[in-house]
């Protein structure tokens, strides 16, 4: 009886355990990259998603064999389709908007990819699962340098964070530098003002639009007298 409950034909043998283990390793590899980048969904989330997707695929393949008969016909692909729909809700929770900028799209897409890797591992398509995991690392590490080489559109908007000492004309000089580098400034807002210091320290956010390299603008802003920090917001970093 015990042998009948354990084995490849029963859907819970060493092959299935190996497929779950493969999903665990590959999902953890993807999640580790997200964890190192301090994303909202990191190592644990991606590992759980991948293993769960693999288990659901195994249930879809083997979980209903005991009810099959002459008058019972099942479509295992229906369960796999529901995984795709369910992961969509999880990914939607990772996407949010701050200051009219959408964040979390990449992380949501990676969660979706992790579920696909888990499904492939659970379905026994181990080679495809490994190739897609390798493709993930190719995209996240090789594509950003290539994107940086592309010419910027003059309509590209970038959020800037500027921290400076008040009463030194730093903000006026910063806006002048933006104009000198052919950037249009919009949506300027004060994030915080530290009154304890003299002169007070002010942190402002503003959006710049232009085709020039943002790195050159950031360097110019950093050299202004009274400016403590000047940085462009990285869309891949987790917001506080």
CORPEWO-V54446 format. One record per backbone hydrogen bond with DSSP energy under -0.5 kcal/mol. CO is the residue of the C=O (numbers start at 1). NH is the residue of the N-H. If there is no record, write none. Layout:
co: <CO CO>
nh: <NH NH>
This chain:
co: <1 2 7 7 8 13 14 15 16 17 18 19 20 21 22 23 24 25 26 27 28 29 30 31 32 33 34 35 38 40 42 43 44 45 46 47 48 49 50 51 52 53 54 55 56 57 58 58 59 62 64 65 69 72 74 75 76 76 77 78 79 80 81 82 83 84 85 86 86 87 88 89 91 91 92 96 98 101 103 104 105 106 107 108 109 110 111 112 113 114 115 116 117 118 119 120 121 124 125 126 127 128 129 130 131 132 133 134 135 136 137 138 138 139 142 143 144 145 146 146 147 153 156 158 159 160 161 162 163 163 164 165 169 170 171 172 173 174 175 176 177 178 179 184 186 189 189 192 193 194 200 200 201 202 203 203 204 205 206 207 208 209 213 214 215 216 217 218 219 221 224 226 229 231 233 234>
nh: <5 6 11 12 11 17 18 19 20 21 22 23 24 25 26 27 28 29 30 31 32 33 34 35 36 37 39 38 238 42 46 47 48 49 50 51 52 53 54 55 56 57 58 59 60 61 62 63 63 65 67 68 72 69 76 78 79 80 81 82 83 84 85 86 87 88 89 89 90 91 92 93 94 95 95 103 101 98 96 108 109 110 111 112 113 114 115 116 117 118 119 120 121 122 123 125 124 126 129 130 131 132 133 134 135 136 137 138 139 140 141 142 143 143 146 147 148 149 149 150 150 156 210 208 233 206 231 204 228 229 202 168 173 174 175 176 177 178 179 180 181 183 182 209 207 191 205 203 195 201 166 202 194 164 191 192 162 189 160 186 158 184 217 218 219 220 221 222 223 224 227 165 163 161 235 237>
